[in-house]
Structure formats: C-alpha cells, structure tokens
Amino acid sequence: MSIPNIKIFMIAISCLLPPLTAWAKSPCDGIDRRLNLSEIPKLRIEAGHQLNVDNVEILQSFKSLSWTILYAASDETDPAFLFYSDNPINHHFITLWSGGAKPDEEQAISSWLQKNAKGIPTNLAQCFVWHVTKDRDM
C-alpha cells in the first residue's frame, strides 16, 4: 500500500470508530443512578417538606452505601442537590448545593464537600464533583 493509500485507510478507519470518550470511564461509573419509581412520590413529598415548598420534582439520584444525593427542582426554588447520609424518606438532608460550577472548580467543590458533607463516600464525592464541573450543561 502506498503512503497516500495508507492515509486514506487511516482516515476511513478513524471515521468508523466511535470517539474514545464513548469508552472513557467517568467517576460516576459504579454509582447507583436509578430512581425507584415506587419511591418517587414519597421522595417528592419529603423533599417538599424539607425545602418548605409544595411541588418538587426529583430529577436525578446518586447513591453509594447509605448516602444519597437527590437533584430536586420546584417552581419556588432553584434546583438543588440534597445530600443525605441515610434514607431520604426518613431523614432530613444534611446539606444542599445549588448553582453552576466551572470545570476548573473541582478543588473548591471537593473542599466544600469535605466541610459540609462529612463522611460522604469517596466515590460519591468524586462523582458529584465531576458531574457538576464536567458533565452538566451550563
């Protein structure tokens, strides 16, 4: 095969392969992201009580060990991540985080977590930091 043919072959192969990011692991791999449909009504009611609002939507969930982070929104408040060290249906959130984060704010978010969510599992903390700095639409 001549040099021009090799270049054409390499370009053709690279176009057929999925981007490397499709195979890249994220810090959220291994984090339970499922929302149990039967628990959503209870979670909405409890989060509403805790936030002092009437209508709450549970948009996302992140779970590791006994910890849960719920991403919740209402018409009355900005969307917020609610941090629970135990079952959110039976316990009040220990802290909440709301707002945007830039990709270069990983260390600041990590420091905030260490101060405000003491005991959070390392994998859940890393997932949260990555999610709010690299994985969300800003």
C-alpha positions as CSV (number, residue, x, y, z in Angstrom):
1,M,0.0,0.0,0.0
2,S,1.4,3.4,-0.9
3,I,1.6,6.3,1.6
4,P,-1.5,8.2,0.2
5,N,-3.5,4.9,0.4
6,I,-2.4,4.3,4.0
7,K,-3.5,7.9,4.9
8,I,-6.9,7.3,3.3
9,F,-7.2,4.0,5.0
10,M,-6.4,5.5,8.4
11,I,-8.9,8.3,7.9
12,A,-11.6,5.9,6.9
13,I,-11.0,3.7,10.0
14,S,-11.0,6.7,12.3
15,C,-14.3,7.8,11.0
16,L,-15.8,4.4,11.6
17,L,-14.6,4.1,15.2
18,P,-16.7,5.7,18.0
19,P,-15.0,8.5,19.8
20,L,-12.6,7.5,22.6
21,T,-14.8,9.3,25.1
22,A,-17.5,6.7,24.4
23,W,-15.2,4.2,26.1
24,A,-13.8,6.5,28.8
25,K,-14.8,5.8,32.3
26,S,-16.3,8.5,34.4
27,P,-16.1,8.9,38.2
28,C,-19.9,8.1,38.2
29,D,-19.4,4.6,36.9
30,G,-20.4,2.3,39.7
31,I,-22.7,4.9,41.3
32,D,-26.3,3.8,41.5
33,R,-28.2,6.4,39.4
34,R,-31.6,4.6,39.3
35,L,-34.7,6.2,40.7
36,N,-37.1,3.7,42.1
37,L,-40.4,4.7,40.6
38,S,-42.4,3.5,43.6
39,E,-40.3,5.8,45.9
40,I,-40.6,9.0,43.8
41,P,-43.9,10.1,45.2
42,K,-42.6,9.7,48.8
43,L,-39.3,11.4,47.9
44,R,-41.2,14.4,46.3
45,I,-43.4,14.8,49.4
46,E,-40.4,14.5,51.9
47,A,-38.2,16.9,49.8
48,G,-41.0,19.3,49.6
49,H,-41.5,19.3,53.4
50,Q,-37.7,19.8,53.9
51,L,-37.5,22.6,51.4
52,N,-40.8,24.2,52.5
53,V,-42.3,24.1,49.0
54,D,-45.4,22.4,47.7
55,N,-44.3,20.8,44.4
56,V,-40.9,19.1,44.0
57,E,-39.7,17.1,41.1
58,I,-36.9,14.6,41.7
59,L,-34.7,14.9,38.6
60,Q,-31.7,12.7,39.4
61,S,-30.4,10.4,42.1
62,F,-26.8,9.3,43.0
63,K,-26.4,6.6,45.6
64,S,-23.4,4.9,47.3
65,L,-23.5,2.9,50.5
66,S,-26.1,4.6,52.8
67,W,-25.7,8.0,51.1
68,T,-28.0,9.6,48.5
69,I,-27.8,12.8,46.6
70,L,-31.1,13.9,45.1
71,Y,-31.3,16.6,42.4
72,A,-34.6,18.3,43.0
73,A,-36.4,21.2,41.5
74,S,-39.5,23.2,42.2
75,D,-41.3,26.3,40.8
76,E,-40.4,28.1,44.0
77,T,-36.7,27.4,44.4
78,D,-33.6,26.9,42.2
79,P,-32.8,23.3,41.5
80,A,-30.6,21.9,44.3
81,F,-28.6,18.8,45.1
82,L,-29.8,17.5,48.5
83,F,-27.2,15.3,50.4
84,Y,-28.5,12.5,52.7
85,S,-26.3,10.3,54.8
86,D,-29.3,7.9,55.2
87,N,-32.6,7.2,53.6
88,P,-34.1,10.4,52.3
89,I,-37.6,9.3,53.0
90,N,-36.9,9.1,56.8
91,H,-34.1,11.6,57.2
92,H,-33.5,15.3,56.6
93,F,-30.8,16.3,54.1
94,I,-27.5,17.3,55.8
95,T,-26.6,20.0,53.3
96,L,-27.6,21.2,49.9
97,W,-25.8,22.6,46.9
98,S,-27.2,24.8,44.2
99,G,-25.8,26.6,41.3
100,G,-23.3,26.1,38.5
101,A,-19.7,25.2,38.6
102,K,-16.9,25.7,36.1
103,P,-14.6,22.9,35.0
104,D,-11.7,24.4,36.9
105,E,-13.6,24.5,40.3
106,E,-13.1,20.8,41.1
107,Q,-10.9,21.5,44.1
108,A,-13.3,24.2,45.5
109,I,-16.3,21.8,45.2
110,S,-14.2,18.9,46.8
111,S,-13.3,21.2,49.7
112,W,-16.9,22.3,50.1
113,L,-18.0,18.6,50.3
114,Q,-15.3,17.7,52.9
115,K,-16.6,20.6,55.1
116,N,-20.4,20.2,54.5
117,A,-21.0,16.5,53.8
118,K,-18.6,14.9,56.3
119,G,-18.4,11.1,55.8
120,I,-19.6,11.1,52.2
121,P,-18.2,8.0,50.4
122,T,-15.2,9.0,48.3
123,N,-16.7,7.5,45.1
124,L,-19.9,9.5,45.5
125,A,-17.9,12.7,46.3
126,Q,-15.8,12.2,43.1
127,C,-18.9,11.5,41.0
128,F,-20.6,14.7,42.3
129,V,-17.6,16.9,41.7
130,W,-17.2,15.5,38.2
131,H,-20.9,15.8,37.4
132,V,-21.3,19.4,38.4
133,T,-18.0,20.6,36.8
134,K,-17.7,18.5,33.7
135,D,-21.0,16.7,33.0
136,R,-23.7,19.3,33.2
137,D,-24.9,21.7,30.6
138,M,-24.0,25.2,31.8
